[in-house]
Structure formats: structure tokens, C-alpha cells
Amino acid sequence: MTGFDPESYERDGFAILKRFLSAEECDTLQRRAAALVADFEPAAARTVFSTQDQRHARDRYFQESGEAIRFFFEEEATNEPTERGLNKIGHALHDLDPVFDRLSRLPRLAALARELGIVQPLLLQSMYIFKQPHIGGEVGWHQDATYLHTDPVTVTGFWFALDDADRDNGCLLASPGGHRGSLRQRFHRQGEEFVTTVLDRTPWPAHEPIALEVPRGSLVILHGLLPHASAANRSDRSRHAYALHVIDGRAVYDSDNWLQRPTMELRGFE
């Protein structure tokens, strides 16, 4: 048993499992990310990841990252060395790097997917998120199904805290119960362009969001329709996290989703 409470997840749209990863497993992911960064040689034109204006979507470096390991910088990264200026690494770590592959396919994570009712799990996207001290950017309110849409909606986020996450260093914020609302937007391909289409202009629920403050090693499970966000990190501490998104192979993965894998077949937990 994983300690997962299906009733609270059904009610809130998120669940927290503390100590899901051991300290050693957190260390392993952080060391591997540091090694990948050490081997990375940034180009003269660095791709900045911004949830505010989606400028990265105009860059083929981002557009083709669904079956690659790519590095994206913070908006406020100016004179920082590479290791202090990165926003994230994405989006196929779970398939292309042996360390992330192994820890993305832990038997206890596969068991959790079964408890969530994901009958044919497919590991779609992975991100190592740095949330750098002082310059870690805000992530605005969004639903994961906006970016990774299936019919019906099945995308589920597994967000692993690799550092303690709290209000000071930009922990996740969630709108409990918001997953029972509609999908508000789709970010998708339209010909050669990437566009955002508004589906429903209903405002986000007015009640106070909850700060998901969690200790290192915790797993936060996020329903694909749950509105969630995170504030900027202005503290002197990092807030590293690893995020993995899973879909159910029984659903239809939309052909206009931004993330495509033309040469790499999706795999489950095997």
C-alpha cells in the first residue's frame, strides 16, 4: 500500500504522500541533474522558459523537446553561471537518462498509478525544476490538461520535492476542488504555430488557495484539471523538484498537443 487516500484526492484534486522518496533517492536525482548541467554547453541564444508570455513556444529547441533532454533558462538569469540560471531540464528525462528512467519507474509509483485508476499508464513528460534562489520565476495558475490533453482528460502529475518546499521558496499553490470545473484553455499546435485557445472564460474559484508546503522527499499528486501555481522564489534557498506526467493509454492523445513524440514510442512503468 502507498498510503494514498482516494477520498481526499477525489475531494481536493491533489494528494500529498510524505517521504515517498528517500533522502538517498533525492540525492541521486540532484546529483544526476548537476552532472547533466555540467556537461551542457549553452548556445549563444539561450532559450528562456516563461509561463507569462510563452515566448519559448516560438523556439524549435522547445518545440522538439518532447523526445529530447533540453535546458531552459530563467527570465531573470543575466550574469549567473549556467548552474544558477536554469529554470528546468525537460522533457524526456524519464526515457533518455538511465538514472531518471529508473527512478521514474519505481514499483511503488506504478502501484500508485493503479490506485489512481490509470489502467494503461504511459509516461509522457518529465521535468527537473530548479526554482533558483532569488530569481526562480512565478508559475501562474494553470491546469496540466491545458498542455497535455487527452479525451477524456487523464493526465496526472507526480511532483517530487527534492528540497523542502514552503511559502518562502515558492512551494506549489492549489485550489482545492477546482478539478471539478471545466478545462479553461488549450495550448496546442495550429499549423506551424503554437497557440492558446480559450475554452471557458469562467474565473478560477474565488476561495483562498492552499500552499502545499512539503518536506523533502514528498510526492504531490495533481489531477489534470486542478488549478495550481507557484510563487517566485526570492529566498536564498533553492526549491528543486522533479515532475512526471502520466496519461492513460486508453484515452486519445490529441494530435495537436504541443508535445509530440514522432520517433519515440511512449512507455509505461515496465
C-alpha positions as CSV (number, residue, x, y, z in Angstrom):
1,M,0.0,0.0,0.0
2,T,1.2,3.5,-0.8
3,G,-0.7,5.5,1.8
4,F,-2.8,7.1,-0.9
5,D,-6.3,8.3,0.3
6,P,-8.7,8.2,-2.7
7,E,-11.4,10.1,-0.9
8,S,-9.4,13.1,-0.2
9,Y,-7.9,13.1,-3.7
10,E,-11.5,12.9,-5.2
11,R,-12.5,15.9,-2.9
12,D,-9.4,18.1,-3.4
13,G,-7.9,17.1,-6.7
14,F,-4.5,16.7,-5.1
15,A,-2.8,14.4,-2.6
16,I,0.4,14.6,-0.6
17,L,2.5,11.5,0.3
18,K,5.3,12.4,2.6
19,R,8.6,10.5,2.5
20,F,7.7,8.9,-0.8
21,L,11.3,9.2,-1.9
22,S,14.2,8.5,0.5
23,A,17.0,11.0,1.1
24,E,19.3,8.8,-1.0
25,E,16.8,8.9,-3.9
26,C,16.6,12.7,-3.7
27,D,20.4,12.9,-3.6
28,T,20.6,10.7,-6.6
29,L,18.3,12.8,-8.7
30,Q,20.0,16.0,-7.7
31,R,23.5,14.7,-8.4
32,R,22.4,13.4,-11.8
33,A,20.8,16.8,-12.7
34,A,24.1,18.5,-11.6
35,A,26.1,16.2,-13.9
36,L,23.8,16.9,-16.8
37,V,24.2,20.6,-16.3
38,A,28.0,20.3,-16.0
39,D,28.0,18.7,-19.4
40,F,25.7,21.2,-21.0
41,E,27.2,23.9,-23.3
42,P,24.6,26.6,-23.8
43,A,24.3,28.2,-27.2
44,A,24.8,31.9,-27.7
45,A,21.0,32.4,-27.9
46,R,19.6,30.8,-24.7
47,T,16.0,29.6,-24.6
48,V,14.1,31.3,-21.7
49,F,11.1,29.5,-20.2
50,S,8.3,31.8,-19.3
51,T,4.8,30.9,-18.3
52,Q,3.8,34.6,-18.6
53,D,4.1,35.1,-22.4
54,Q,5.1,31.6,-23.7
55,R,7.9,33.1,-25.7
56,H,9.7,29.8,-25.6
57,A,7.0,28.3,-27.8
58,R,8.4,30.1,-30.8
59,D,11.7,28.3,-30.4
60,R,12.2,24.9,-32.1
61,Y,14.6,24.0,-29.3
62,F,11.4,23.9,-27.1
63,Q,9.0,22.6,-29.7
64,E,11.0,19.5,-30.4
65,S,11.9,18.7,-26.7
66,G,9.2,16.0,-26.3
67,E,11.8,13.4,-27.2
68,A,15.0,15.1,-26.0
69,I,16.7,16.5,-23.0
70,R,16.8,20.3,-23.3
71,F,17.8,23.1,-20.9
72,F,15.8,26.2,-20.3
73,F,16.8,29.4,-18.5
74,E,15.0,31.7,-16.0
75,E,13.8,35.1,-17.3
76,E,15.8,36.9,-14.7
77,A,19.0,35.0,-15.3
78,T,21.5,37.6,-16.6
79,N,25.1,37.2,-15.3
80,E,24.5,34.0,-13.3
81,P,26.6,31.0,-14.3
82,T,24.6,28.3,-16.1
83,E,24.0,26.1,-13.0
84,R,22.5,29.1,-11.2
85,G,20.4,30.4,-14.1
86,L,18.5,27.4,-15.3
87,N,14.7,27.2,-14.9
88,K,14.4,23.5,-15.8
89,I,15.5,20.5,-17.8
90,G,12.9,18.7,-20.0
91,H,11.1,16.8,-21.4
92,A,12.2,13.2,-21.9
93,L,14.5,12.6,-19.0
94,H,12.4,9.6,-17.9
95,D,13.2,7.8,-21.2
96,L,16.6,9.1,-22.2
97,D,18.6,9.2,-19.0
98,P,19.1,5.9,-17.1
99,V,19.0,7.5,-13.6
100,F,15.8,9.3,-14.2
101,D,14.4,6.3,-16.1
102,R,15.0,4.0,-13.1
103,L,13.5,6.4,-10.5
104,S,10.5,7.3,-12.7
105,R,9.6,3.6,-12.9
106,L,9.7,2.7,-9.3
107,P,7.3,-0.2,-8.5
108,R,5.7,1.8,-5.8
109,L,4.9,4.6,-8.3
110,A,3.4,2.0,-10.7
111,A,1.3,0.7,-7.8
112,L,0.1,4.3,-7.1
113,A,-0.9,4.8,-10.7
114,R,-3.1,1.7,-10.4
115,E,-4.7,3.0,-7.2
116,L,-5.5,6.2,-9.2
117,G,-7.3,4.1,-11.8
118,I,-4.8,4.7,-14.6
119,V,-5.2,1.3,-16.3
120,Q,-2.7,1.7,-19.2
121,P,-0.2,4.2,-17.8
122,L,2.1,5.9,-20.3
123,L,4.9,8.2,-19.1
124,L,4.6,11.3,-21.3
125,Q,6.7,14.2,-19.9
126,S,9.3,14.8,-17.3
127,M,10.9,18.0,-16.0
128,Y,13.7,18.7,-13.5
129,I,12.7,22.1,-12.0
130,F,15.3,24.3,-10.2
131,K,13.3,27.2,-8.8
132,Q,16.6,29.0,-8.3
133,P,17.3,31.2,-5.2
134,H,16.3,34.9,-5.7
135,I,15.4,34.5,-9.4
136,G,13.1,31.5,-9.5
137,G,10.2,32.6,-11.6
138,E,6.5,32.6,-10.7
139,V,4.3,30.0,-12.4
140,G,0.8,31.3,-13.0
141,W,-2.4,29.5,-12.4
142,H,-2.9,26.7,-14.9
143,Q,-4.3,23.2,-15.4
144,D,-2.0,20.5,-16.7
145,A,-4.6,19.3,-19.2
146,T,-4.2,22.7,-21.0
147,Y,-0.8,21.4,-22.2
148,L,-1.2,17.6,-22.3
149,H,-4.7,17.0,-23.4
150,T,-6.4,13.6,-23.7
151,D,-10.0,12.7,-24.4
152,P,-11.2,12.1,-21.8
153,V,-8.8,14.0,-19.5
154,T,-6.4,11.6,-17.9
155,V,-3.1,13.5,-17.4
156,T,-1.9,13.1,-13.8
157,G,1.1,15.0,-12.4
158,F,3.6,13.4,-10.0
159,W,5.6,16.2,-8.4
160,F,8.5,15.2,-6.2
161,A,10.0,17.7,-3.7
162,L,13.8,17.3,-3.8
163,D,14.2,20.2,-1.4
164,D,11.9,21.3,1.4
165,A,9.2,23.4,-0.3
166,D,7.5,26.2,1.6
167,R,6.0,29.7,1.1
168,D,9.4,31.3,1.2
169,N,11.0,29.4,-1.7
170,G,7.9,29.1,-3.9
171,C,6.0,26.0,-3.0
172,L,3.1,24.8,-5.0
173,L,-0.3,26.5,-4.6
174,A,-3.5,24.7,-5.3
175,S,-7.2,25.5,-5.5
176,P,-8.8,22.5,-3.7
177,G,-11.8,21.1,-5.5
178,G,-11.1,23.2,-8.6
179,H,-10.6,20.0,-10.7
180,R,-14.4,19.6,-10.7
181,G,-14.6,22.6,-13.0
182,S,-14.0,22.8,-16.8
183,L,-10.9,23.0,-18.8
184,R,-10.2,26.7,-19.3
185,Q,-7.6,26.7,-22.1
186,R,-5.7,24.6,-24.6
187,F,-2.1,25.3,-25.5
188,H,-1.6,23.5,-28.8
189,R,-0.3,23.4,-32.3
190,Q,-2.1,25.3,-35.1
191,G,-0.2,24.6,-38.3
192,E,3.3,25.7,-37.7
193,E,2.4,27.9,-34.8
194,F,1.8,27.2,-31.1
195,V,-1.3,29.0,-29.8
196,T,-3.5,29.2,-26.7
197,T,-7.2,28.8,-27.3
198,V,-9.7,29.9,-24.6
199,L,-12.4,27.3,-24.0
200,D,-14.1,28.7,-20.9
201,R,-13.8,32.2,-19.5
202,T,-15.2,31.2,-16.1
203,P,-12.9,32.7,-13.4
204,W,-10.9,30.5,-11.2
205,P,-12.7,29.7,-7.9
206,A,-12.7,32.7,-5.5
207,H,-11.7,30.8,-2.4
208,E,-8.3,31.1,-0.8
209,P,-5.7,28.8,-2.4
210,I,-3.7,26.4,-0.3
211,A,0.1,26.5,0.0
212,L,1.3,22.9,-0.4
213,E,4.3,23.1,2.0
214,V,6.0,19.8,2.0
215,P,9.3,18.3,3.2
216,R,12.0,16.9,1.0
217,G,11.1,13.5,-0.5
218,S,7.3,14.2,-0.6
219,L,5.2,13.4,-3.6
220,V,2.3,15.7,-4.6
221,I,-0.2,14.1,-7.0
222,L,-2.1,16.6,-9.2
223,H,-5.3,16.0,-11.1
224,G,-5.0,17.2,-14.7
225,L,-7.9,19.7,-14.2
226,L,-6.7,21.1,-10.9
227,P,-5.8,24.8,-10.9
228,H,-2.3,25.2,-9.4
229,A,0.6,27.6,-9.4
230,S,3.7,28.6,-7.6
231,A,5.1,32.0,-6.4
232,A,8.5,33.3,-7.3
233,N,11.4,32.2,-5.2
234,R,13.0,35.3,-3.6
235,S,14.7,33.4,-0.8
236,D,18.3,32.3,-0.6
237,R,17.3,28.6,-0.9
238,S,16.6,26.5,-4.0
239,R,13.4,24.5,-4.5
240,H,14.4,21.7,-6.7
241,A,11.6,19.3,-7.8
242,Y,11.1,16.5,-10.3
243,A,7.8,16.4,-12.2
244,L,6.5,13.5,-14.2
245,H,3.2,13.5,-16.2
246,V,1.4,10.3,-16.9
247,I,-1.6,9.6,-19.2
248,D,-3.9,6.6,-19.7
249,G,-3.3,4.8,-23.0
250,R,-7.0,4.1,-23.3
251,A,-7.7,7.8,-23.9
252,V,-7.0,9.7,-27.2
253,Y,-3.9,11.9,-27.0
254,D,-4.7,14.9,-29.2
255,S,-2.7,15.1,-32.4
256,D,-2.4,18.9,-31.9
257,N,-0.8,18.7,-28.5
258,W,2.4,20.7,-28.3
259,L,4.4,17.7,-27.1
260,Q,4.8,15.2,-29.8
261,R,6.9,12.0,-30.0
262,P,7.2,11.2,-33.7
263,T,10.1,8.7,-33.3
264,M,9.8,7.6,-29.7
265,E,7.0,5.3,-28.6
266,L,5.5,6.0,-25.2
267,R,6.3,3.5,-22.4
268,G,4.7,2.6,-19.2
269,F,6.3,1.7,-15.9
270,E,7.8,-1.5,-17.2
